[in-house]
Amino acid sequence: MAVSPQGAPSGKSGGKSAAKPAAKPTLDKDLEKLARTEEASLHFMQRLASPAFALVALVMAGLIGAGFMMGEPGAGVVVAAGIIAAYMAMNIGANDINNNMGPTVGAGALSMGVALGLAAIFEVAGALISGNNVVSTISDGLVDQAQLADPHVFIAIMISALAGAAVWVNIANMIRAPISTTHSIIGAVCGTAIAAAGPSAVQWLAVARIAGGWLITPLIAGVIAALLLYVVKETVIYRADKIAAAKAWVPMLVSTMAGSFATYLAVTLDGRPFTLTLSASLAIGVGVGVLVFAITRPLILRQAEGLENRNQSLRKLFRLPLIGAAVLLSFAHGANDISNAVGPVGAIVKTLSGASHGGDATVPMWVMVIGGFGISVGLVLFGPPLIRLVGEEITRLNPMRAFCVLLATALTVIAAISVGLPVSTTHISIGAVFGVGFFREWYTRNSARRVDYIKKKAGSAKLLPEHNPDEVRRRRLVRRSHVLTILAAWLITLPTAALISALVYLVLSPFII
């Protein structure tokens, strides 16, 4: 008897019985339908899990606020502001985590889970240790309370700005747009202040100073990233013995990063609980750098044993400094962007307590805790999609390039924090990525060292493909299509946040004033 490809008997003798195996039993069909239904339900439940956890976190923020504000004047307003601040902080974590961990995960140095865990820990640390430096700029520096006859108007401005900015950042997260959360909150404060008391209520000199930071810091980050990548290429990648060069330079890069971070931390903690001069802070940084070099060098030497003389081996050696840079940036981001969430709450608490608007009151610690943990909750629950997006969005990254991006971003953000300037980490990070990408294009076309290295490796003096003008134009290493998209998102953020927040103010103000 012949057998068909499906395994069913064929031929005349197959007759009536041959058709039965081809038909699927009713029970199997029902089980398949149930399996598909269960799979769809599980996928749906997973999509609901993150919002459910976020809701629980918001309830906890409200309970924390209620516990600390019990019996205090205006407790209900402060608790409501704390819940909105937690909501804003979650959106900040979801939107800005790509700045910290996108290059690291994209370069393959960390898994998604480990990256999220490290980011969550150091975001909270940065917020609690150094966040107050920048919070005062948001809470005190944008609105002239002397122009407001009733302090409750100022409170309505702050709550409305916080809510409007949070809504806009949430929308941006849903459409996967890498916007500036700092732009959002500052635009929101300006929009609500204008809606409440006109343009004179806004401290335009403070806004201009902050806006100046938005313009110059991405350029600074791009230049620093390009210089770092230039050093790496010239001293390590295009050397005859890559491993020997990496043994010398990787520990230096790690120690430089650690020393800079220690100096920054010493400056940030100045006066808490003791006072340090700038020279003393620098001495601490140098000491930490030397110590880290002494610890790191033998580790790198041991890791380099037996590695082949190729770029793939360099990626292994650069993994440690890349992780260190990512951790440093997470700390800096927590310290800098905490102001976007809790600055308005601090201003509300300060106003209700009767403190002078020109005073120097400290934001309550429970407000800082809500902001720090809100950022961490947001990045863990909603951060992975944007991490994957930024890791591959603009230019291709490997561990060496990603290290340059993160270290340049961290150094720029840290410099801004040291002067209390609430810059945009998104702008800085993307500026660094563009700096690396455009530098790669320039270096490919103009580096004599690279040309000599490739010719020697190939054993040929023929013209390289990348020195053919047509080939150079074709092999662009930065995706130009994203430049206009990113710039458009940046440009509409401030006016959109201002408009949304002004509308929120018109709705909420009758219930607050």
NORRASUL-V768155 format. One record per pair of residues at least 12 apart in sequence whose ideal C-beta (glycine too) atoms are under 8 Angstrom apart, sorted by the first residue. I is the first residue (numbers start at 1). J is the second residue. Records with the same first field share a line. If there is no record, write none. Layout:
I->J  J
This chain:
1->13  14
6->22
7->21
8->21  22
50->381  382
53->377  381
54->90  377  378  381  382
57->86  90  373  374  377
58->83  86  87
61->82  83  85  86  370  374
62->79  82  83
64->82  366  369  370
65->78  79  82  83  366  370
66->79
68->364  366
72->352
73->352  353
74->155  348  352
77->155  159  348  352  512
78->345  348  349  352
80->159
81->158  159  162  344  345  348
82->345  367  370
84->159  162  163  166
85->162  341  342  344  345  367  370  371  374
86->341  370  371  374
87->166  170  374
88->162  165  166  169  185  340  341  374
89->338  341  342  370  371  372  373  374  375  377  378
90->374  375  377  378  381  382
91->166  169  170  173  181  378
92->169  181  337  340  341  374  375  378
93->123  374  375  376  377  378  379  380  382  383
94->173  378  379  381  382  383  386
95->169  172  173  178  179  181  386  426
96->181  333  337  375  379  425  426
97->116  119  378  379  383  386  387
98->178  383  386  387  389  390  391  429
99->329  333  390  409  425  426  428  429  430
100->119  326  329  330  333  406
101->115  116  118  119  326  330  383  387
102->386  387  388  389  390  391  429
103->322  326  390  391  397  401  402  405  406  433
104->322  323  326  402  406
105->387  388  391
106->387  388  390  391  392  397  402
107->315  322  391  397  398  399  401  402
108->315  399
109->318  319  322  323  326  399  402
110->323  326
112->384  387
115->326  387
116->379  380  383  384
118->323  326  327  330
119->326  330  376  379  383
120->376  379  380
121->330  376
122->327  330  331  334
123->330  331  333  334  372  375  376  379
124->334  372  373  375  376
125->331  334
126->330  331  332  333  334  335  336  338  372
127->334  335  338  368  371  372  375
128->365  368  369  372
129->265  268  269  331  335
130->265  268  269  331  334  335  417
131->334  335  338  339  342  363  368  371  372
132->362  363  368
133->268  335  417  418  420
134->335  336  338  339  343  417  420  421  422
135->338  339  342  343  346  363  368
136->343  346  360  363  420
137->206  210  339  343  420  421  422
138->185  186  189  339  340  343  344  346  347  422
139->339  343  344  346  347  350  363
140->347  357  358
141->203  206
142->186  189  190  193  202  203  206  207
143->157  189  193  201  202  203
144->200  201  202  203
145->351  357
146->357
147->197  200  201
148->196  197  201
150->513
151->351  352
152->512  513
153->196  197  509  513
154->347  351  357
155->348  351  352  512
156->192  196  505  508  509  512  513
157->189  192  193  196  505
158->189  192  344  345  347  348
159->344  348  508  512
160->188  192  501  502  504  505  508  509
161->185  188  189  191  192  344  501  505
162->185  188  341  344  345
163->501  504  508
164->188  191  192  497  498  500  501  502  503  504  505
165->181  184  185  187  188  340  497  500  501
167->500  504
168->184  188  493  496  497  500
169->181  184
172->489  493
173->382  386
176->385  386  389
177->489
178->386  389  390  393  426  430  486  489
179->426  489  490  493
180->214  424  426  427  490  493
181->337  340  424  426
182->210  214  337  339  340  422  423  424  425
183->214  424  490  493  494  497
184->340  493  494  497
185->339  340  341  343  344  497
186->207  210  422  494
187->493  494  495  496  497  498  501
188->497  498  500  501
189->344  501
190->202  207  494  498
191->497  498  499  500  501  502  505
192->498  501  502  504  505
194->498  502
195->501  502  505  506
196->505  509
209->421
210->421  422  423
213->416  421  422  423
214->423  424  427
217->412  416  423  424  427  428  431
218->427  428  430  431  432  434
219->431
220->412  428  431
221->408  409  412  428  429  431  432  435
222->408  431  432  434  435  438
223->435
224->407  408  411  412  432  435
225->404  405  407  408  409  431  432  433  435  436  439
226->404  435  436  438  439
228->403  404  407  408
229->400  401  404  436  439  440  443
230->439  443
231->249
232->249  253  400  403  404
233->443  447  449  450
234->449
235->249
236->249  250  314  400
237->311  314  400
238->447  449  450  453
239->453
240->453  456
241->309
242->309  310  311  313  314
243->304  307  309  313  314  317
246->300  304  313  314  317  318
247->297  300  301  304
250->296  300  317  318  320  321
251->293  296  297  300
252->293
253->321  403  407
254->292  293  296  320  321  324
255->289  290  292  293  296
256->289
257->321  324  325  328  407  410
258->288  289  292  324
259->285  286  288  289  290  292
260->285  289  411  414
261->285  288  328  331  410  414
262->284  285  287  288  289
263->281  282  284  285
264->285  332  414  417  418
266->280  281  284  285
267->281  418
268->335  417  418
296->320
299->320
300->317  320
303->316  317  320
304->317
311->398
314->399  400
315->398  399  400
318->399  400  403
319->399
321->403  407
322->399  402  403  406
325->403  406  407  410
326->406
328->406  407  410
329->406  409  410  413  425
332->410  413  414  417  425
333->413  425
334->372  375
335->417
336->413  416  417  422  423  425
337->375  425
338->368  371  372  375
339->422
340->422
341->370  371  374  375
342->363  367  368  370  371
343->363
345->363  367  370
346->361  363  364  367
349->363  364  367
390->429  433
393->479  482
394->430  433  434  437  478  479  482
395->433  434  436  437  440  477  478  479
396->477
397->433  436
401->436  440
404->432  436
405->429  432  433  435  436
406->432
408->432  435
409->425  428  429  432
412->428  432
413->425  428
427->490
430->486
434->478  483
437->477  478
438->478
440->477  478
441->476  477  478
444->466  472  475  477
445->466  467  472
451->464  467
